[in-house]
Amino acid sequence: MKADFSTLIKTGKGGVFRSHIAVPDKMLDAAAHAGVRVGKVGLQGARDRNAFLKSVAKSLRFPEYFGHNWDAFYDCLIDLEHEKGEGILVLLREASGFARAEPEEFAAAVDTLQDAAEFWDDDGKMLLVVVELEAPVLAPELPEISVQPG
């Protein structure tokens, strides 16, 4: 069963999910209107860990001292500011290239994101990550999220 994007936003339920279509801007706007901080990460050219981490660090405005490794990635994720207390949505756009080129590094990224989402859930806050992938085979372990096509 697919998780409903709008319901997750309304309930503040975090986690890491996959989508096989691009999340429409109108849904991102609705999340922002609900007080959720939206971070869009473009991964079109990311084919390895360094390119992935560089893209995320830039989009989410990680500090300059960010160490570009999985431990530092986790530390920066748990240090993200929940400005209005409604949560954070991280949208990983066009992640298929990274998932195909470096499946083990992609899995490490997903694991780190899941750990950070659990950290925020334990603190009563939402970290929702949506990974846009071309096919389920790239991350079958991730639950699918339903979005309304734009």
C-alpha positions as CSV (number, residue, x, y, z in Angstrom):
1,M,0.0,0.0,0.0
2,K,1.2,3.5,-0.9
3,A,1.6,6.2,1.8
4,D,-0.3,9.4,0.9
5,F,1.9,12.4,0.6
6,S,-0.8,14.9,1.8
7,T,-1.6,12.7,4.8
8,L,2.0,12.4,5.8
9,I,2.3,16.2,5.7
10,K,-0.9,16.7,7.7
11,T,0.0,14.2,10.4
12,G,3.7,15.1,10.6
13,K,4.7,11.5,9.9
14,G,8.3,11.3,8.7
15,G,10.4,8.7,7.1
16,V,12.0,7.9,3.7
17,F,9.8,7.1,0.8
18,R,10.2,6.7,-3.0
19,S,8.1,8.2,-5.8
20,H,8.3,7.1,-9.4
21,I,6.9,10.5,-10.7
22,A,8.1,13.9,-9.9
23,V,6.3,15.5,-6.9
24,P,4.3,18.4,-8.4
25,D,5.2,21.9,-7.3
26,K,1.6,22.4,-6.1
27,M,2.1,19.7,-3.5
28,L,5.4,21.2,-2.4
29,D,3.7,24.6,-2.1
30,A,0.9,23.0,0.0
31,A,3.5,21.5,2.3
32,A,5.3,24.9,2.6
33,H,1.9,26.6,3.3
34,A,1.4,24.0,6.1
35,G,4.6,25.3,7.7
36,V,6.9,22.5,6.5
37,R,10.4,23.6,5.4
38,V,10.9,22.2,1.9
39,G,14.4,21.4,0.6
40,K,14.7,20.4,-3.1
41,V,18.0,18.6,-3.9
42,G,18.7,18.2,-7.7
43,L,20.7,15.1,-8.3
44,Q,20.7,15.0,-12.1
45,G,24.5,14.8,-12.3
46,A,25.3,13.0,-9.1
47,R,26.8,9.6,-9.8
48,D,28.9,9.1,-6.6
49,R,28.9,9.9,-2.9
50,N,30.8,13.1,-3.2
51,A,28.5,14.6,-5.8
52,F,25.5,13.5,-3.8
53,L,26.8,15.0,-0.6
54,K,27.8,18.2,-2.3
55,S,24.3,18.6,-3.8
56,V,22.6,18.0,-0.5
57,A,25.0,20.2,1.4
58,K,24.4,23.1,-1.0
59,S,20.6,22.7,-1.1
60,L,20.1,22.2,2.6
61,R,22.7,24.9,3.5
62,F,25.0,22.7,5.6
63,P,27.7,24.6,7.4
64,E,31.1,25.1,5.6
65,Y,32.8,22.7,7.9
66,F,30.6,19.8,6.7
67,G,33.0,16.8,6.4
68,H,31.5,15.1,3.3
69,N,31.1,11.6,4.9
70,W,28.1,9.7,6.1
71,D,28.7,10.5,9.8
72,A,28.9,14.2,9.0
73,F,25.8,13.9,6.8
74,Y,23.9,12.4,9.7
75,D,25.1,15.1,12.1
76,C,24.0,17.9,9.7
77,L,20.6,16.3,9.2
78,I,19.9,16.1,12.9
79,D,21.1,19.7,13.3
80,L,18.6,21.1,10.7
81,E,16.4,23.8,12.0
82,H,12.7,23.0,12.4
83,E,11.8,26.7,12.1
84,K,8.1,26.6,12.7
85,G,8.1,23.2,14.3
86,E,6.1,21.6,11.5
87,G,8.9,19.6,10.0
88,I,11.2,19.3,7.1
89,L,10.6,17.8,3.7
90,V,13.7,16.8,1.7
91,L,13.0,16.0,-1.9
92,L,15.8,14.1,-3.8
93,R,15.0,14.9,-7.4
94,E,16.3,12.6,-10.2
95,A,18.1,10.2,-7.8
96,S,18.1,7.2,-10.3
97,G,21.6,8.0,-11.7
98,F,23.2,7.8,-8.3
99,A,21.2,4.7,-7.3
100,R,22.4,2.9,-10.5
101,A,26.0,4.1,-10.5
102,E,26.7,3.5,-6.8
103,P,24.1,1.2,-5.3
104,E,26.1,0.6,-2.1
105,E,26.6,4.3,-1.5
106,F,23.0,5.0,-2.4
107,A,22.0,2.5,0.2
108,A,24.3,4.2,2.8
109,A,22.6,7.5,2.0
110,V,19.1,6.0,2.4
111,D,20.2,4.4,5.7
112,T,21.5,7.7,7.0
113,L,18.4,9.5,6.0
114,Q,16.3,6.9,7.8
115,D,18.3,7.1,10.9
116,A,17.9,10.9,10.9
117,A,14.1,10.6,10.3
118,E,13.9,8.3,13.3
119,F,15.9,10.7,15.4
120,W,13.5,13.5,14.6
121,D,10.5,11.3,15.1
122,D,11.8,10.4,18.6
123,D,11.9,14.2,19.3
124,G,8.3,14.7,18.0
125,K,9.4,16.4,14.8
126,M,9.1,15.4,11.1
127,L,11.9,14.7,8.7
128,L,10.2,13.4,5.5
129,V,12.4,12.4,2.6
130,V,11.0,11.6,-0.9
131,V,13.4,10.0,-3.3
132,E,12.4,10.4,-6.9
133,L,13.4,7.2,-8.8
134,E,12.5,5.9,-12.2
135,A,11.8,2.3,-11.1
136,P,11.0,0.4,-7.9
137,V,14.0,-2.0,-8.5
138,L,16.3,0.9,-7.5
139,A,15.1,0.9,-3.9
140,P,12.5,-1.8,-3.3
141,E,13.0,-1.5,0.5
142,L,11.5,2.0,0.5
143,P,7.8,2.4,0.8
144,E,6.2,4.1,-2.1
145,I,4.4,7.4,-1.7
146,S,1.4,8.5,-3.7
147,V,1.4,11.9,-5.2
148,Q,-1.1,13.5,-7.6
149,P,0.6,14.1,-11.0
150,G,0.9,17.8,-11.8
